[in-house]
Amino acid sequence: MARKVRLQYPGAMYHVMNRGGRREAVFEDDEDRQRLLETLTEACEKTGLAP
């Protein structure tokens, strides 16, 4: 069953998560995981959102 359509509006906050299909790994290694965290932190800083 597909999820419901996400409501979007100015100032909305969204929860973001990653999950591998068929229980597969999302990250290849800790360096890969750290790169995602750094990218998300940079995006938060640029947009003024709390990390």
Residue frames as a rotation matrix with the C-alpha (Angstrom) as fourth column:
MET 1
0.587 0.810 0.000 0.00
0.810 -0.587 0.000 0.00
0.000 0.000 -1.000 0.00
ALA 2
-0.230 -0.646 0.728 1.39
0.606 -0.680 -0.412 3.39
0.761 0.347 0.548 -0.97
ARG 3
-0.575 -0.016 -0.818 1.73
0.749 -0.413 -0.518 6.11
-0.330 -0.911 0.249 1.64
LYS 4
0.571 0.816 -0.092 -0.60
0.748 -0.562 -0.353 9.09
-0.340 0.133 -0.931 1.72
VAL 5
0.294 -0.416 0.861 0.41
0.593 -0.627 -0.505 12.24
0.750 0.659 0.062 -0.12
ARG 6
-0.377 -0.525 -0.763 2.64
0.920 -0.306 -0.243 14.48
-0.106 -0.794 0.599 2.00
LEU 7
0.794 0.608 0.023 1.08
0.608 -0.794 -0.002 17.82
0.017 0.016 -1.000 2.90
GLN 8
-0.349 -0.930 0.118 3.39
0.931 -0.358 -0.071 20.67
0.108 0.085 0.991 1.99
TYR 9
0.799 0.524 0.295 3.20
0.483 -0.852 0.204 24.26
0.358 -0.020 -0.934 3.17
PRO 10
0.134 -0.790 0.599 5.64
-0.114 -0.613 -0.782 27.08
0.984 0.036 -0.172 3.99
GLY 11
-0.134 -0.306 0.943 7.41
-0.925 -0.304 -0.230 26.54
0.357 -0.902 -0.242 7.31
ALA 12
0.866 0.494 -0.078 6.53
-0.445 0.833 0.329 22.83
0.228 -0.250 0.941 7.48
MET 13
-0.183 -0.890 0.418 8.98
-0.944 0.277 0.178 20.45
-0.274 -0.362 -0.891 9.16
TYR 14
0.685 0.378 -0.623 9.54
-0.598 0.780 -0.184 16.97
0.416 0.499 0.760 7.74
HIS 15
0.371 -0.533 0.760 11.09
-0.490 0.583 0.648 13.83
-0.789 -0.613 -0.045 9.18
VAL 16
0.449 -0.317 -0.835 13.63
-0.827 0.207 -0.523 12.32
0.339 0.926 -0.169 6.78
MET 17
0.265 -0.382 0.885 14.80
-0.523 0.715 0.465 8.72
-0.810 -0.586 -0.010 6.98
ASN 18
-0.116 -0.365 -0.924 16.64
-0.942 0.335 -0.014 6.17
0.315 0.869 -0.382 4.86
ARG 19
0.184 0.149 0.972 15.89
-0.518 0.855 -0.033 2.49
-0.836 -0.497 0.235 4.76
GLY 20
-0.736 -0.539 -0.410 17.33
-0.636 0.343 0.691 -0.10
-0.232 0.770 -0.595 2.42
GLY 21
0.307 0.834 -0.458 15.05
-0.929 0.368 0.048 -2.25
0.209 0.410 0.888 0.33
ARG 22
0.696 0.059 -0.716 14.91
-0.079 0.997 0.005 -5.94
0.714 0.053 0.698 1.27
ARG 23
0.956 -0.279 -0.092 16.86
0.108 0.045 0.993 -5.13
-0.273 -0.959 0.074 4.45
GLU 24
0.373 -0.861 0.345 19.92
0.798 0.108 -0.593 -4.12
0.474 0.497 0.727 2.41
ALA 25
-0.156 -0.549 -0.821 22.48
0.841 -0.510 0.180 -1.72
-0.518 -0.663 0.541 3.86
VAL 26
0.892 0.452 0.023 21.87
0.416 -0.799 -0.434 1.97
-0.177 0.397 -0.901 3.14
PHE 27
0.665 -0.734 -0.134 25.53
-0.727 -0.678 0.109 2.94
-0.171 0.025 -0.985 3.64
GLU 28
0.618 -0.531 -0.580 28.60
-0.097 0.681 -0.726 1.18
0.781 0.504 0.369 2.32
ASP 29
-0.148 -0.716 -0.682 30.72
0.815 0.302 -0.494 2.14
0.560 -0.629 0.539 5.35
ASP 30
0.220 0.199 -0.955 31.11
0.865 -0.492 0.097 4.65
-0.451 -0.847 -0.280 8.19
GLU 31
-0.780 -0.543 -0.312 32.74
0.313 -0.769 0.558 7.17
-0.543 0.338 0.769 5.82
ASP 32
-0.710 0.606 0.358 29.66
0.392 -0.083 0.916 7.04
0.585 0.791 -0.179 3.60
ARG 33
0.236 0.808 -0.540 27.40
0.921 -0.010 0.389 7.54
0.309 -0.589 -0.747 6.64
GLN 34
-0.134 -0.391 -0.911 29.50
0.692 -0.694 0.196 10.49
-0.709 -0.604 0.364 7.83
ARG 35
-0.951 -0.212 0.225 29.33
0.307 -0.566 0.765 12.12
-0.036 0.797 0.603 4.38
LEU 36
-0.180 0.960 0.213 25.52
0.636 -0.052 0.770 12.07
0.751 0.274 -0.602 4.55
LEU 37
0.382 0.310 -0.871 25.53
0.909 -0.295 0.294 13.64
-0.166 -0.904 -0.394 8.03
GLU 38
-0.546 -0.660 -0.516 27.90
0.506 -0.751 0.425 16.37
-0.668 -0.029 0.743 6.86
THR 39
-0.844 0.289 0.452 25.71
0.356 -0.330 0.874 17.08
0.402 0.899 0.176 3.82
LEU 40
0.185 0.967 -0.178 22.57
0.783 -0.035 0.621 17.31
0.594 -0.254 -0.763 5.98
THR 41
0.131 -0.222 -0.966 24.35
0.829 -0.509 0.229 19.60
-0.543 -0.831 0.117 8.46
GLU 42
-0.866 -0.497 -0.051 25.46
0.363 -0.696 0.619 21.87
-0.343 0.518 0.784 5.61
ALA 43
-0.509 0.759 0.406 21.92
0.485 -0.136 0.864 21.99
0.711 0.636 -0.299 4.22
CYS 44
0.379 0.643 -0.665 20.53
0.911 -0.131 0.392 22.88
0.165 -0.754 -0.636 7.66
GLU 45
-0.248 -0.572 -0.782 23.08
0.658 -0.692 0.298 25.67
-0.711 -0.440 0.548 8.08
LYS 46
-0.952 -0.139 0.273 22.30
0.304 -0.536 0.788 27.11
0.036 0.833 0.553 4.64
THR 47
-0.310 0.926 0.216 18.55
0.363 -0.095 0.927 27.08
0.879 0.366 -0.307 5.23
GLY 48
-0.525 0.050 0.850 18.59
-0.649 -0.669 -0.362 28.13
0.551 -0.741 0.384 8.91
LEU 49
0.614 0.736 -0.285 17.08
-0.391 0.597 0.700 24.85
0.686 -0.318 0.654 10.13
ALA 50
0.259 -0.487 0.834 18.24
-0.910 0.165 0.379 23.11
-0.323 -0.858 -0.400 13.28
PRO 51
-0.397 -0.472 -0.787 20.31
-0.722 0.690 -0.050 19.97
0.567 0.548 -0.615 12.54
